[in-house]
């Protein structure tokens, strides 16, 4: 049986509208978590200013930036990305086959940004 592969995505939603900001597929959970942390910090650091685009030779595939109207969501993203206990919990969730999720809310406009990573099985693994 083949090891699990992993997917990570970042979405933004307001009301019934949702927008996919970007995502990746990775061969292991550590790379997925590293990418999610990078995106959390990138979104938080972009609060109130435009970030330069990612260098094309790094193949970073960064998500599209969103504009937050307050500091609640950026602070929540930073708190998640920089908290060792939360990162350990995320790795344990992924290792056990569960999704790792974090959602932050910009209460000024009701914008919800969700970072998610989860394992997937190849169709070759199915009976």
Backbone as CSV, one residue per row, in Angstrom:
resi,resn,N_x,N_y,N_z,CA_x,CA_y,CA_z,C_x,C_y,C_z
1,UNK,0.839,-1.177,0.000,0.000,0.000,0.000,0.883,1.240,0.000
2,UNK,0.523,2.201,-0.788,1.277,3.428,-0.938,1.005,4.367,0.224
3,UNK,2.016,5.184,0.591,1.811,6.191,1.628,0.799,7.221,1.159
4,UNK,0.243,7.939,2.116,-0.705,8.997,1.800,0.009,10.168,1.145
5,UNK,-0.658,10.786,0.211,-0.238,12.072,-0.326,-1.104,13.112,0.368
6,UNK,-0.734,14.370,0.259,-1.438,15.424,0.979,-1.794,16.583,0.063
7,UNK,-2.877,17.239,0.416,-3.374,18.423,-0.283,-3.492,19.536,0.734
8,UNK,-3.235,20.769,0.309,-3.460,21.935,1.156,-4.129,23.008,0.308
9,UNK,-5.097,23.700,0.909,-5.777,24.785,0.207,-6.004,25.942,1.164
10,UNK,-6.204,27.104,0.561,-6.611,28.293,1.306,-7.816,28.865,0.581
11,UNK,-8.888,29.089,1.338,-10.115,29.654,0.767,-10.560,30.856,1.591
12,UNK,-11.313,31.717,0.954,-11.930,32.856,1.628,-13.417,32.803,1.335
13,UNK,-14.226,33.104,2.327,-15.677,33.063,2.148,-16.317,34.232,2.881
14,UNK,-17.332,34.771,2.269,-18.154,35.821,2.886,-19.589,35.518,2.493
15,UNK,-20.420,35.277,3.486,-21.804,34.891,3.184,-21.807,33.583,2.429
16,UNK,-22.488,33.575,1.283,-22.566,32.356,0.461,-21.513,32.302,-0.625
17,UNK,-20.700,33.340,-0.710,-19.659,33.384,-1.735,-18.355,32.848,-1.177
18,UNK,-17.697,32.022,-1.973,-16.405,31.475,-1.580,-15.422,31.656,-2.727
19,UNK,-14.160,31.820,-2.378,-13.109,32.026,-3.359,-11.919,31.159,-2.998
20,UNK,-11.450,30.372,-3.961,-10.263,29.553,-3.767,-9.065,30.454,-3.988
21,UNK,-8.196,30.580,-2.982,-7.032,31.460,-3.085,-5.785,30.736,-3.564
22,UNK,-5.773,29.419,-3.446,-4.632,28.653,-3.917,-4.494,27.352,-3.174
23,UNK,-3.604,26.508,-3.663,-3.392,25.221,-3.019,-2.231,24.475,-3.637
24,UNK,-1.862,23.384,-2.974,-0.776,22.538,-3.466,-1.089,21.078,-3.159
25,UNK,-0.383,20.202,-3.826,-0.320,18.782,-3.467,1.130,18.534,-3.078
26,UNK,1.330,17.760,-2.030,2.688,17.504,-1.544,2.827,16.035,-1.159
27,UNK,4.047,15.524,-1.189,4.251,14.104,-0.888,4.218,13.755,0.595
28,UNK,4.287,14.776,1.475,4.262,14.439,2.900,3.630,15.561,3.729
29,UNK,3.253,15.222,4.935,2.520,16.152,5.798,3.376,17.330,6.252
30,UNK,4.670,17.123,6.391,5.534,18.232,6.828,5.598,19.331,5.775
31,UNK,5.660,18.941,4.515,5.661,19.949,3.448,4.330,20.684,3.373
32,UNK,3.237,19.961,3.588,1.921,20.600,3.598,1.839,21.610,4.728
33,UNK,2.280,21.216,5.907,2.218,22.122,7.049,3.148,23.316,6.847
34,UNK,4.326,23.081,6.296,5.249,24.192,6.016,4.612,25.193,5.061
35,UNK,3.939,24.692,4.014,3.285,25.569,3.050,2.148,26.339,3.726
36,UNK,1.345,25.661,4.538,0.242,26.344,5.223,0.763,27.437,6.154
37,UNK,1.826,27.157,6.872,2.410,28.178,7.753,2.911,29.359,6.945
38,UNK,3.570,29.098,5.830,4.059,30.184,4.964,2.894,31.040,4.486
39,UNK,1.818,30.399,4.089,0.671,31.160,3.590,0.012,31.962,4.708
40,UNK,-0.079,31.379,5.906,-0.658,32.110,7.038,0.142,33.373,7.322
41,UNK,1.455,33.241,7.359,2.294,34.404,7.635,2.277,35.396,6.482
42,UNK,2.236,34.895,5.260,2.193,35.771,4.099,0.897,36.583,4.085
43,UNK,-0.231,35.919,4.366,-1.511,36.639,4.423,-1.517,37.650,5.565
44,UNK,-0.999,37.257,6.723,-0.962,38.161,7.870,-0.045,39.352,7.612
45,UNK,1.115,39.102,7.027,2.065,40.184,6.759,1.594,41.109,5.650
46,UNK,0.715,40.625,4.791,0.195,41.446,3.708,-0.913,42.382,4.150
47,UNK,-1.324,42.290,5.402,-2.401,43.138,5.931,-2.022,44.607,5.774
48,UNK,-2.792,45.308,4.964,-2.583,46.737,4.797,-1.531,47.118,3.778
49,UNK,-0.925,46.148,3.115,0.060,46.482,2.093,0.122,45.363,1.060
50,UNK,0.622,45.693,-0.103,0.786,44.694,-1.155,2.135,44.010,-0.995
51,UNK,2.133,42.698,-1.125,3.378,41.949,-1.089,3.898,41.766,-2.502
52,UNK,5.205,41.726,-2.661,5.729,41.438,-3.993,5.378,40.004,-4.377
53,UNK,5.251,39.744,-5.662,4.943,38.370,-6.072,6.083,37.433,-5.709
54,UNK,5.746,36.167,-5.564,6.753,35.154,-5.263,7.713,35.029,-6.435
55,UNK,8.931,34.695,-6.149,9.926,34.482,-7.198,9.547,33.245,-7.994
56,UNK,9.462,33.352,-9.322,9.028,32.199,-10.116,9.978,31.008,-10.010
57,UNK,11.249,31.223,-9.776,12.188,30.100,-9.709,12.069,29.329,-8.396
58,UNK,11.367,29.876,-7.398,11.179,29.153,-6.153,9.992,28.188,-6.210
59,UNK,9.153,28.336,-7.223,7.963,27.500,-7.376,7.112,27.509,-6.109
60,UNK,6.997,28.681,-5.474,6.326,28.791,-4.186,4.811,28.624,-4.288
61,UNK,4.231,28.972,-5.412,2.778,28.866,-5.605,2.021,29.478,-4.430
62,UNK,2.371,30.706,-4.108,1.699,31.389,-3.013,0.259,31.711,-3.380
63,UNK,-0.565,31.815,-2.350,-1.979,32.132,-2.559,-2.145,33.602,-2.887
64,UNK,-3.312,33.915,-3.437,-3.643,35.311,-3.705,-3.872,36.035,-2.385
65,UNK,-3.456,37.273,-2.329,-3.585,38.077,-1.119,-5.037,38.540,-0.951
66,UNK,-5.478,38.659,0.293,-6.789,39.229,0.591,-6.569,40.466,1.456
67,UNK,-7.561,41.353,1.446,-7.499,42.560,2.257,-8.346,42.359,3.494
68,UNK,-7.712,42.473,4.647,-8.436,42.399,5.907,-8.795,43.808,6.344
69,UNK,-9.918,43.953,7.038,-10.387,45.268,7.483,-10.096,45.533,8.951
70,UNK,-9.489,44.604,9.601,-9.101,44.748,11.002,-7.890,43.873,11.262
71,UNK,-7.448,43.853,12.497,-6.246,43.073,12.814,-6.567,41.701,13.397
72,UNK,-7.855,41.382,13.623,-8.216,40.099,14.222,-7.734,38.910,13.394
73,UNK,-8.045,38.909,12.107,-7.669,37.781,11.254,-6.153,37.666,11.091
74,UNK,-5.434,38.753,10.778,-3.976,38.620,10.686,-3.341,38.142,11.994
75,UNK,-3.828,38.645,13.121,-3.285,38.201,14.406,-3.578,36.723,14.644
76,UNK,-4.758,36.265,14.239,-5.106,34.852,14.368,-4.231,33.968,13.501
77,UNK,-3.932,34.419,12.279,-3.053,33.661,11.389,-1.646,33.562,11.961
78,UNK,-1.131,34.695,12.460,0.201,34.682,13.067,0.247,33.779,14.294
79,UNK,-0.787,33.861,15.118,-0.835,33.041,16.340,-0.796,31.563,15.990
80,UNK,-1.558,31.146,14.984,-1.567,29.747,14.582,-0.202,29.330,14.020
81,UNK,0.351,30.151,13.138,1.606,29.788,12.467,2.801,29.748,13.415
82,UNK,2.754,30.534,14.480,3.915,30.648,15.372,3.769,29.860,16.669
83,UNK,2.680,29.138,16.843,2.442,28.391,18.070,2.871,26.939,17.876
84,UNK,3.931,26.541,18.569,4.459,25.177,18.419,3.427,24.110,18.777
85,UNK,2.626,24.350,19.794,1.623,23.361,20.193,0.571,23.173,19.101
86,UNK,0.129,24.260,18.502,-0.855,24.156,17.408,-0.252,23.435,16.210
87,UNK,1.026,23.682,15.929,1.675,23.006,14.816,1.832,21.515,15.100
88,UNK,2.169,21.173,16.334,2.255,19.762,16.717,0.895,19.082,16.588
89,UNK,-0.165,19.765,16.994,-1.521,19.216,16.854,-1.864,18.994,15.380
90,UNK,-1.492,19.939,14.530,-1.779,19.812,13.099,-1.058,18.606,12.497
91,UNK,0.205,18.408,12.876,0.959,17.247,12.376,0.307,15.953,12.851
92,UNK,-0.112,15.916,14.113,-0.771,14.703,14.640,-2.079,14.427,13.904
93,UNK,-2.845,15.469,13.611,-4.100,15.280,12.871,-3.818,14.705,11.488
94,UNK,-2.855,15.277,10.795,-2.516,14.783,9.463,-1.997,13.348,9.514
95,UNK,-1.160,13.052,10.486,-0.604,11.694,10.615,-1.711,10.670,10.861
96,UNK,-2.747,11.071,11.601,-3.830,10.136,11.907,-4.870,10.062,10.782
97,UNK,-4.657,10.813,9.711,-5.576,10.756,8.575,-6.689,11.790,8.634
98,UNK,-6.645,12.675,9.616,-7.655,13.729,9.749,-7.175,15.005,9.075
99,UNK,-8.095,15.895,8.715,-7.664,17.189,8.167,-7.144,18.101,9.271
100,UNK,-6.237,18.963,8.906,-5.767,20.025,9.794,-6.384,21.321,9.272
101,UNK,-7.156,21.986,10.101,-7.878,23.182,9.675,-7.631,24.338,10.623
102,UNK,-7.578,25.531,10.068,-7.606,26.750,10.875,-8.443,27.764,10.088
103,UNK,-9.372,28.393,10.779,-10.201,29.430,10.170,-10.096,30.688,11.012
104,UNK,-9.865,31.802,10.343,-9.863,33.097,11.013,-10.958,33.948,10.400
105,UNK,-11.475,34.875,11.194,-12.596,35.703,10.755,-12.218,37.174,10.850
106,UNK,-12.563,37.917,9.817,-12.467,39.372,9.838,-13.867,39.871,10.183
107,UNK,-14.130,40.188,11.465,-15.495,40.498,11.881,-16.065,41.756,11.244
108,UNK,-15.213,42.647,10.757,-15.702,43.886,10.155,-16.555,43.621,8.918
109,UNK,-16.215,42.565,8.178,-16.939,42.274,6.942,-17.437,40.835,6.877
110,UNK,-17.187,40.048,7.911,-17.632,38.660,7.926,-16.838,37.750,7.008
111,UNK,-15.621,38.150,6.676,-14.761,37.344,5.816,-14.128,36.235,6.639
112,UNK,-14.233,34.993,6.142,-13.610,33.835,6.788,-12.534,33.289,5.862
113,UNK,-11.339,33.167,6.395,-10.230,32.582,5.636,-9.886,31.254,6.292
114,UNK,-9.901,30.194,5.492,-9.624,28.854,6.006,-8.399,28.276,5.324
115,UNK,-7.474,27.794,6.150,-6.312,27.061,5.674,-6.553,25.611,6.049
116,UNK,-6.412,24.717,5.095,-6.723,23.308,5.342,-5.703,22.409,4.666
117,UNK,-5.367,21.349,5.347,-4.523,20.312,4.776,-5.126,18.969,5.120
118,UNK,-5.053,18.017,4.208,-5.610,16.698,4.484,-4.929,15.645,3.614
119,UNK,-4.948,14.418,4.110,-4.367,13.316,3.339,-5.348,12.821,2.281
120,UNK,-4.804,12.361,1.182,-5.631,11.733,0.143,-4.986,10.411,-0.218
121,UNK,-5.794,9.513,-0.692,-5.273,8.221,-1.144,-5.331,8.194,-2.668
122,UNK,-4.337,7.621,-3.240,-4.304,7.413,-4.668,-5.378,6.406,-5.047
123,UNK,-5.949,6.552,-6.240,-6.934,5.571,-6.690,-6.293,4.197,-6.864
124,UNK,-4.952,4.168,-7.011,-4.250,2.887,-7.133,-4.318,2.098,-5.822
125,UNK,-4.613,2.768,-4.729,-4.670,2.114,-3.429,-6.041,1.523,-3.136
126,UNK,-7.017,1.901,-3.905,-8.383,1.439,-3.648,-8.523,-0.026,-4.058
127,UNK,-9.298,-0.792,-3.309,-9.494,-2.207,-3.652,-10.311,-2.380,-4.912
